[in-house]
Amino acid sequence: MAHHRIALNMKGVPYKTIWVDYCDIEPLSLKLDAPPSTTRAGAPLYTLPLIQDPSTGATVVDSFAIAKYLDATYPGGITLVPEGTDAFQTMFIDVLPSLLTQHLLLLHITRIAPSLNPHSEDYFRRAREMHFGNPLAEIAPVSTHEALWKQAFEGFSHVHGWLNANGECKVFFMGHKPSWADVALVSVLAWLRIYNGRESREWKELMTADEGRWARLWGAMEKYVHRDGGEALP
Amino acid sequence: MAHHRIALNMKGVPYKTIWVDYCDIEPLSLKLDAPPSTTRAGAPLYTLPLIQDPSTGATVVDSFAIAKYLDATYPGGITLVPEGTDAFQTMFIDVLPSLLTQHLLLLHITRIAPSLNPHSEDYFRRAREMHFGNPLAEIAPVSTHEALWKQAFEGFSHVHGWLNANGECKVFFMGHKPSWADVALVSVLAWLRIYNGRESREWKELMTADEGRWARLWGAMEKYVHRDGGEALP
């Protein structure tokens, strides 16, 4: 579940999603005059998400930059990156893979590929197989799933420990107000729910874990996680 | 260099330091009716730092709790833990050892022991030897120092990367105002300077690294790092 769409929903900014195959990202970026977000082996690398705002003419690439753009351009309502927290929010996004998302990526990897359209599935499969040096089905065989789920579960508990510093009854990373760190956490929850379903053991375990913290966060943020047109998650 | 003394200096709260040997921490805590900060093997564990505030009668244990107490009791001036940042500050303190301080602890370990008084040196030596399962001199032999310094140096650069999210000309973790995360970073800098000296290769390398970030942070915070009575560091 993409951060930038949750952010747009939190901001209440209407938008239309256009799905782009991996191989079309560079041509589209060049057509829209969007800058590369980074480089790979010295060459410019064009990435999604990318937003184009018809009300200002701006094209913005990279989900954190999009969040900052939305705060600056649509200052009403929720502030995604409250003043003075840029480095903290960046740090959290940086540590999240080793704590949580790398375990969940492996756990879901064989389910992600067939959920893409054929062009993108092929690209995803080849890129991951090159990265891990293994056929997709062998990157994380079923025998590893229990351990991966345990590691992800411990990652959630670790974050719960940090959030306990806020004291009782605080739902969000910054206490009473949602911010970018909550977008990141809720997109992990949404991702887990999409690939496992609300009736799965994984979802049920998480919703009762860590003194109900994730159930409360989901309850507060689910309304921002709908797809285009307000469609609810499975 | 202890976080709580930098915090007291930032708050401008006058204080007197009493040095306590490891073996005297528990009896002193019991005498002052100070709570244990945690447990070890089921038994209460009494730790330093501990402050006793004669103006309120409060006894507070644990450096983060001391910071929160100082903000609540002396709200003027610098706020150590700005509202909404408790979890972020806690996360930073939690990730700092794996990035930075565990490498520096090993690098300095044979220099720390003889800087303590004999009772504490003996306790420190035994505790570390038990933890690492090696005589103190063999925990991090000189042949490992170059690699340890490189790891610490990379840890600083990693934090620099997060701080770059604040944009240009921002000295502190939260931008224009110092907070608890800066206390943690500056106490690492002070520690490094105490054990290496201002003329050391390590200090000079760090002061020119990462686009001068650490030199600027030290410049802004050095005034809070003096010892009792305003004595400057070596």
Boltz contact constraints between the chains, C-beta under 6 A:
constraints:
  - contact:
      token1: [A, 84]
      token2: [B, 174]
      max_distance: 6.0
  - contact:
      token1: [A, 84]
      token2: [B, 175]
      max_distance: 6.0
  - contact:
      token1: [A, 86]
      token2: [B, 165]
      max_distance: 6.0
  - contact:
      token1: [A, 86]
      token2: [B, 166]
      max_distance: 6.0
  - contact:
      token1: [A, 87]
      token2: [B, 162]
      max_distance: 6.0
  - contact:
      token1: [A, 87]
      token2: [B, 163]
      max_distance: 6.0
  - contact:
      token1: [A, 87]
      token2: [B, 165]
      max_distance: 6.0
  - contact:
      token1: [A, 87]
      token2: [B, 166]
      max_distance: 6.0
  - contact:
      token1: [A, 87]
      token2: [B, 173]
      max_distance: 6.0
  - contact:
      token1: [A, 88]
      token2: [B, 88]
      max_distance: 6.0
  - contact:
      token1: [A, 90]
      token2: [B, 162]
      max_distance: 6.0
  - contact:
      token1: [A, 90]
      token2: [B, 165]
      max_distance: 6.0
  - contact:
      token1: [A, 91]
      token2: [B, 162]
      max_distance: 6.0
  - contact:
      token1: [A, 162]
      token2: [B, 87]
      max_distance: 6.0
  - contact:
      token1: [A, 162]
      token2: [B, 90]
      max_distance: 6.0
  - contact:
      token1: [A, 162]
      token2: [B, 91]
      max_distance: 6.0
  - contact:
      token1: [A, 163]
      token2: [B, 87]
      max_distance: 6.0
  - contact:
      token1: [A, 165]
      token2: [B, 86]
      max_distance: 6.0
  - contact:
      token1: [A, 165]
      token2: [B, 87]
      max_distance: 6.0
  - contact:
      token1: [A, 165]
      token2: [B, 90]
      max_distance: 6.0
  - contact:
      token1: [A, 166]
      token2: [B, 86]
      max_distance: 6.0
  - contact:
      token1: [A, 166]
      token2: [B, 87]
      max_distance: 6.0
  - contact:
      token1: [A, 173]
      token2: [B, 87]
      max_distance: 6.0
  - contact:
      token1: [A, 174]
      token2: [B, 84]
      max_distance: 6.0
  - contact:
      token1: [A, 175]
      token2: [B, 84]
      max_distance: 6.0
